[in-house]
Amino acid sequence: MKIGILYNLVDRIERGLEIDKLSDNEIAETAGHVKKALEEEYEAIPVRIRGDVILHIKKDSFDFVFNLCEGVEGNVKGESWVPAILDIIGIPYTGSDSLTLGLCLDKIKTKQLLFANNIPTPRYQIFRDLSQTLNPKLGFPLIVKPANEDASVGITVDSVVEDKSSLFKMVEFILKNYRQPALVEEYIDGRELNVAILGNGKSLEVLPISEIRFDFDKKIPKILSYDAKWIPESEMFKKTVGVCPPAEKLPDAVEERIKKLAVAAYNITQCRDYARVDFRLNGNLPYVLEVNPNPGINKDSGFVRSAIVSGLSYDELIRKILSLAMKRRKMS
């Protein structure tokens, strides 16, 4: 069986900052790891996706696709285009479909869906221009994010704001550099937790919860900024550590609550095969921050960390994701 491993690289940035390329370009390394995990059993072929390349993929190009694409040529919206094209061509693939990927990339729609289904998530306001006024129901501190990015793109240590002057400075930064609405949320001061999920329908496996620990000075907000996630030489990166299981054990009732909320978020966004749900825990109160239907699965990722603690090796995880997708398509 011929397995295409589709991934993307970014040569130039259409919006945002030049440094934002780093988060996308790690994916080539992931593609190499996936190829190694599959090549003993399959003909595994990594393919870098560009606009001209995807137009030449035909139904007989691959029997199945392991989809790692997080965009097309620097356009993050391309993350949802690739599975849509594969559906049109008729090639089955791993992971969520275009509707789920597009939904979860839109933080505004995702939050609306979470609220509608009584899943706790921080209160928020959308800023589309600088003429808007802050909703008096929102209290400082607040955190300002691009509404349509992932991988911590556009998030810096200045993203957590304590007053209106700082708020509108960051809103302007997002509007100017990312050319999209700014999502302003109430900042939840607490523990950062990730829940990795495998499976489909009623057959879901929730992997051990992973935690991101921040060894920052008290003046620095404990957030996973772009530097903390992608710039190894930065102090933020060096003092941000992923651990699984959490260093401080979660109360059983809290852990159970988090896992139930993660499954609910996975299901209402219609994730498939695998996904990660990110939380903030304030005291014993969990809040869903994001649903990631195409999470990073490089060897140092939180998803892989949870899988290894569950007893899966990296290669076993990759083969399991493919097996789940094939089973969903009734191919195994």
Beta strands, then each sheet from edge to edge (+ up, - down):
strand 1: 2-7
strand 2: 43-48
strand 3: 64-67
strand 4: 124-127
strand 5: 142-146
strand 6: 160-161
strand 7: 182-186
strand 8: 191-200
strand 9: 203-206
strand 10: 210-214
strand 11: 240-243
strand 12: 273-282
strand 13: 285-292
sheet 1: 2+ 1+ 3+
sheet 2: 4+ 7- 5+ 6-
sheet 3: 9+ 8- 10+ 11-
sheet 4: 9+ 8- 12+ 13-
end
